[in-house]
């Protein structure tokens, strides 16, 4: 319901306006002088102010100037008994948006009110869309646009939020000439709140990732930060691994995330599910590492549940089994092609109706 503040010193006009507006219905607050009216506007943050120009205390022109000086962009419809052009121009210069001359038709006044509120709603929509577009651009910039590659290792990824912004996260961090960190995460929730948590997670991971930092220790430190700085009902599933190309070893910790699948060159798959619980719930949780020896021809696929939990028209989920069967059939593809094929197969399965953010990250050992 739109909220309107009426500032008018004539008791009969004030009462009549308030009664007619409440019948529309609008929420109506009233004031009989300019100083009190300005206070009500500052406290109530209305959608529209109807303002008589000739008021005791602060006059209508001063109320307009003080509202605009305070940064309040609330539309102002001025009421004036003086229909001279100079008075109207002075009102517009002070910050009013429209005017009605006294005596006025209630029907015309209501029509002008509806028109002002429609314009205001359209302007707010445009501003919100611009802010969302900027947020998406910022979030996209947090993802690695140029994925670092190491000799003997090739990495590709696809990231697609369900809305303008989302809570999925992946990163590829070069830790030296022979080591690279790979991680993927899914923040509980969607939209702007999840995106804000995602950016906090990315900052924490980047702050602690180093060549000498074990994945379990990184998960422990990030978990403590998340517990200290996020709401108690929010959590993050997270997988963090470090590949050393000199030793062909992957050291990883899985903090409650969908288990990445390591596809061996001799056509069998291993789920990487060792590590600990999700991040952000209990600061004292312990995490552990596991080392895996990599071989030429191996493929590692990491993904969020936007892939596996997407559903077709019958409510059936795409599921982990389809992902595994698909990679076993297409394991010879490079990581960029592999991630695109996973997404395109899920899209074909659910007719393009992804209800959650999705991320797919693939690593090939050459």
C-alpha positions in Angstrom: 0.0 0.0 0.0 1.4 3.4 -1.0 2.0 5.8 1.9 1.0 9.5 1.4 1.7 12.5 3.7 -0.7 15.4 3.4 0.5 18.8 4.8 -2.4 21.3 4.8 -3.4 23.9 7.4 -7.1 24.1 6.4 -8.9 21.5 8.7 -11.8 20.9 6.3 -9.5 20.3 3.3 -7.1 18.2 5.3 -9.9 15.9 6.6 -11.6 15.7 3.1 -8.3 14.8 1.4 -7.4 12.2 4.0 -10.8 10.5 3.9 -10.8 10.3 0.0 -7.3 9.0 -0.1 -8.0 6.3 2.5 -10.9 5.1 0.4 -8.6 4.4 -2.6 -7.0 2.9 -0.4 -3.8 4.7 0.6 -2.1 4.9 3.9 -2.4 8.5 4.9 -0.4 10.6 7.5 -1.3 14.3 8.1 0.2 17.4 9.4 -1.2 21.0 9.8 2.0 23.0 9.5 5.2 22.9 7.6 7.6 22.1 10.5 5.5 19.2 11.7 5.0 18.0 8.1 8.7 18.0 7.4 9.3 15.9 10.5 6.6 13.4 9.5 8.1 13.1 6.0 11.6 12.4 7.4 10.2 9.8 9.8 7.7 8.1 7.5 9.6 8.0 4.2 6.3 8.2 2.2 5.8 7.5 -1.5 4.2 10.9 -2.1 3.8 14.3 -0.3 0.7 16.5 -1.0 1.8 19.9 0.2 0.0 23.2 0.5 2.3 26.1 -0.3 0.9 28.6 2.2 1.5 27.1 5.6 2.3 28.3 9.1 5.8 27.7 10.4 7.8 26.5 7.4 5.9 27.4 4.2 5.6 24.9 1.4 8.5 26.3 -0.6 10.8 25.8 2.4 9.5 22.2 3.0 10.3 21.4 -0.6 13.8 22.9 -0.3 14.6 21.1 3.0 13.4 17.8 1.6 15.6 18.1 -1.4 18.5 19.4 0.7 18.1 16.3 2.9 18.4 14.1 -0.2 14.7 13.0 -0.1 13.6 12.3 -3.6 9.9 11.7 -2.6 7.5 13.1 -5.3 5.8 16.3 -4.2 2.3 17.4 -5.4 1.8 21.0 -4.4 -1.6 22.6 -3.7 -1.9 26.3 -4.3 -4.7 28.9 -4.1 -2.4 31.3 -6.1 -2.7 30.1 -9.7 -0.2 32.7 -10.9 2.6 31.3 -13.1 5.3 32.8 -10.9 4.0 30.9 -7.9 4.0 27.6 -9.8 7.5 28.2 -11.2 8.8 29.0 -7.7 7.3 25.7 -6.4 8.9 23.7 -9.2 12.2 25.4 -8.6 12.0 24.5 -4.9 11.6 20.8 -5.8 7.8 20.1 -6.4 6.9 17.7 -9.2 3.3 18.7 -10.0 0.6 21.0 -8.8 -3.2 21.3 -8.4 -4.9 24.7 -8.1 -7.5 25.3 -5.3 -10.4 24.8 -5.4 -9.6 21.4 -7.0 -11.5 18.5 -8.3 -11.0 15.4 -6.2 -11.3 13.3 -9.3 -8.5 15.2 -11.0 -6.3 15.1 -7.8 -6.7 11.3 -7.6 -5.8 11.0 -11.2 -2.6 13.1 -10.8 -1.7 11.0 -7.7 -2.0 7.8 -9.6 0.1 9.2 -12.5 2.9 10.4 -10.1 3.0 7.0 -8.3 3.2 5.1 -11.6 6.1 7.3 -12.8 7.8 6.9 -9.4 7.4 3.1 -9.5 8.8 2.9 -13.1 11.8 5.0 -12.0 12.4 2.8 -9.0 12.3 -0.3 -11.2 14.9 1.2 -13.6 17.1 2.1 -10.6 16.8 -1.3 -9.1 17.5 -3.0 -12.4 20.6 -0.8 -12.9 21.8 -1.7 -9.5 21.3 -5.4 -10.1 23.1 -5.2 -13.5 26.0 -3.5 -11.7 26.0 -6.2 -9.0 26.1 -8.9 -11.6 29.0 -7.2 -13.4 30.9 -7.0 -10.1 30.2 -10.6 -9.2 31.2 -11.8 -12.6 34.4 -9.9 -12.2 35.2 -11.9 -9.0 35.3 -15.1 -11.0 38.5 -15.9 -12.8 38.1 -14.7 -16.4 41.5 -16.0 -17.5 41.9 -19.3 -15.8 45.6 -20.0 -15.0 47.0 -23.1 -16.6 50.1 -25.2 -15.6 52.2 -27.5 -17.8 50.5 -30.9 -17.9 47.2 -29.5 -16.6 44.2 -28.0 -18.3 41.3 -26.4 -16.5 37.9 -25.1 -17.8 34.7 -23.8 -16.1 31.1 -22.7 -16.6 29.4 -20.4 -14.1 25.7 -19.5 -14.5 23.5 -17.8 -11.7 19.8 -18.6 -11.7 19.0 -15.0 -11.1 20.9 -11.8 -11.8 23.4 -12.7 -9.1 23.9 -15.9 -7.2 25.6 -17.9 -4.5 27.8 -20.3 -6.5 31.5 -19.7 -6.5 34.6 -21.2 -8.1 38.2 -20.1 -8.2 41.5 -21.2 -9.7 44.5 -19.7 -7.9 48.1 -20.2 -9.1 50.2 -20.9 -6.0 53.6 -21.0 -7.8 55.2 -22.5 -10.9 54.1 -26.0 -10.0 51.0 -25.7 -7.8 47.4 -24.5 -8.4 44.5 -24.3 -6.1 41.0 -25.3 -7.4 37.8 -24.7 -5.4 34.1 -24.6 -5.8 31.3 -23.6 -3.3 27.6 -23.2 -3.0 26.1 -20.7 -0.6 22.8 -21.7 1.0 20.2 -19.4 -0.6 19.8 -17.4 -3.8 20.0 -13.8 -5.1 21.7 -10.8 -3.4 22.1 -12.2 0.1 23.8 -15.3 -1.3 25.9 -13.2 -3.6 27.1 -11.1 -0.7 28.2 -14.2 1.2 29.9 -15.5 -1.9 32.0 -12.4 -2.2 33.0 -12.7 1.5 33.9 -16.3 0.9 36.0 -15.5 -2.1 37.9 -12.8 -0.1 38.6 -15.2 2.7 39.8 -17.9 0.5 42.1 -15.6 -1.5 43.4 -14.1 1.8 44.5 -17.6 3.1 45.4 -19.5 0.0 49.2 -20.1 -0.3 51.6 -22.8 -1.4 52.2 -23.9 2.2 48.6 -23.9 3.3 47.1 -27.3 3.6 43.4 -27.6 2.3 42.2 -28.7 5.8 43.8 -25.7 7.5 42.4 -23.3 4.9 38.9 -24.8 5.4 39.3 -24.5 9.2 40.3 -20.8 9.0 37.6 -19.9 6.5 35.0 -21.7 8.6 35.9 -19.7 11.7 35.6 -16.5 9.7 32.2 -17.5 8.3 30.9 -18.5 11.7 32.0 -15.1 13.1 30.6 -13.0 10.3 27.5 -14.7 8.9 23.9 -15.4 10.2 23.6 -18.6 12.2 21.1 -20.1 9.7 23.4 -19.7 6.7 26.1 -22.2 5.5 28.4 -22.9 2.6 29.3 -26.2 1.0 33.0 -26.0 -0.1 35.6 -28.1 -1.9 39.3 -26.9 -1.9 42.1 -28.8 -3.6 45.7 -28.2 -4.5 47.3 -29.8 -7.5 51.1 -30.2 -7.6 52.1 -30.9 -11.2 55.7 -31.9 -10.2 54.4 -34.8 -8.0 51.1 -35.3 -9.9 49.3 -35.1 -6.5 46.0 -33.7 -5.6 45.5 -32.8 -1.9 42.0 -31.9 -1.1 39.4 -31.2 1.6 35.7 -31.5 1.0 33.6 -29.4 3.4 30.2 -30.9 2.8 30.1 -30.2 -1.0 28.7 -32.4 -3.7 31.6 -34.9 -4.1 33.7 -34.0 -7.2 34.3 -37.1 -9.3 37.8 -38.2 -10.5 37.5 -40.1 -13.7 40.5 -42.4 -14.3 41.9 -43.1 -17.7 40.9 -46.8 -17.3 37.2 -46.0 -17.1 36.3 -45.9 -13.5 35.3 -43.1 -11.2 36.2 -42.1 -7.7 34.1 -39.7 -5.5 36.2 -37.2 -3.5 34.1 -36.9 -0.3 36.7 -36.8 2.5 37.1 -33.7 4.6 34.5 -32.4 7.1 31.2 -30.5 7.5 29.8 -27.4 5.8 31.3 -24.0 6.6 29.6 -21.4 8.7 27.7 -23.4 11.3 30.2 -24.5 14.0 33.5 -22.8 14.5 35.1 -25.8 16.3 34.5 -28.3 13.5 37.7 -30.1 12.4 38.7 -30.8 8.8 41.1 -33.3 7.3 43.1 -33.6 4.1 43.4 -36.5 1.7 46.0 -37.0 -1.0 45.2 -38.6 -4.4 47.8 -39.6 -7.0 46.9 -38.3 -10.5 47.7 -40.1 -13.7 47.9 -38.9 -17.4 44.4 -39.0 -18.9 42.6 -38.4 -15.6 39.6 -36.0 -15.5 38.3 -34.3 -12.4 34.8 -32.9 -12.5 33.5 -30.5 -9.9 29.9 -29.1 -9.8 27.2 -27.6 -7.7 23.7 -29.0 -7.2 22.2 -26.7 -9.7 23.2 -29.5 -12.2 22.3 -32.6 -10.3 19.1 -31.3 -8.6 17.6 -29.8 -11.8 14.3 -31.5 -12.7 12.5 -32.4 -15.9 8.7 -32.0 -16.4 8.0 -35.2 -14.4 9.9 -34.0 -11.4 12.8 -36.4 -11.9 16.3 -35.0 -11.0 19.2 -35.0 -13.4 21.3 -36.7 -10.7 24.9 -37.7 -10.1 24.5 -40.9 -12.1 23.8 -39.1 -15.3 26.8 -36.8 -14.7 29.1 -39.9 -14.2 27.8 -41.7 -17.2 28.1 -38.6 -19.4 31.8 -38.0 -18.4 32.6 -41.7 -18.9 31.3 -41.4 -22.4 33.0 -38.0 -23.1 36.2 -38.3 -21.1 38.4 -37.6 -24.1 37.1 -34.1 -24.5 39.1 -31.1 -23.2 37.8 -29.4 -20.0 36.2 -26.5 -21.8 34.1 -28.8 -24.0 33.4 -31.1 -21.1 31.9 -28.4 -18.9 29.8 -27.1 -21.8 28.5 -30.6 -22.6 27.5 -31.2 -19.0 25.5 -28.0 -18.9 23.9 -28.6 -22.3 22.8 -32.1 -21.4 21.3 -30.9 -18.2 19.6 -28.1 -20.1 18.1 -30.6 -22.6 16.9 -32.7 -19.7 15.1 -29.9 -17.8 14.1 -27.9 -20.9 16.3 -25.0 -19.8 14.5 -24.5 -16.5 17.3 -24.1 -14.0 15.9 -23.1 -10.6 19.3 -22.9 -8.9 22.7 -21.4 -9.7 25.0 -23.8 -11.5 28.8 -24.1 -11.8 30.9 -26.8 -13.4 34.7 -27.0 -13.2 36.8 -29.6 -15.0 40.5 -30.4 -14.7 42.4 -32.6 -17.2 45.7 -34.3 -16.5 47.7 -34.5 -19.7 
